[in-house]
Structures are given as structure tokens and as C-alpha cells.
Amino acid sequence: MSLLSRLLGNDKQRAATQYAGRESATETAARKRREGHRARVIRDGDAAGQPFRGRRDWT
């Protein structure tokens, strides 16, 4: 165990306790990217006169 890990503590333990249930930075970025893409598709489709098709569920 290095001096740095003794000073800062265990990252896995901190992640499991202090940050449990919170959205990670990666999840936040992915969600915002999806929301932005969806907004652009809807906006550009409206400008082109295309009807919004919604989500296709291939079952």
C-alpha cells in the first residue's frame, strides 16, 4: 500500500458508498449526447417537412 493510497483511501470503497446511486460522468455525457441527437433529428425533420416516426420496436 503506497502513501498516496493511504492518504486518499480506497477508490472502490468510496465509489460503493459515497457515490452510490449517482449518475457517473460517462452516463451523463452519453445521456446528453442521446438527447441532443434526438432533438436534432426532430428539429431537422420538422424543417424538411418529414413526419416524426417515433421509435421502432423490432420484436
Contacts in CASP RR format, 6 or more apart in sequence:
PFRMAT RR
TARGET T0000
AUTHOR 0000-0000-0000
METHOD contacts of the structure
MODEL  1
MSLLSRLLGNDKQRAATQYAGRESATETAARKRREGHRARVIRDGDAAGQ
PFRGRRDWT
23 31 0 8 1.000
42 52 0 8 1.000
45 52 0 8 1.000
46 52 0 8 1.000
END
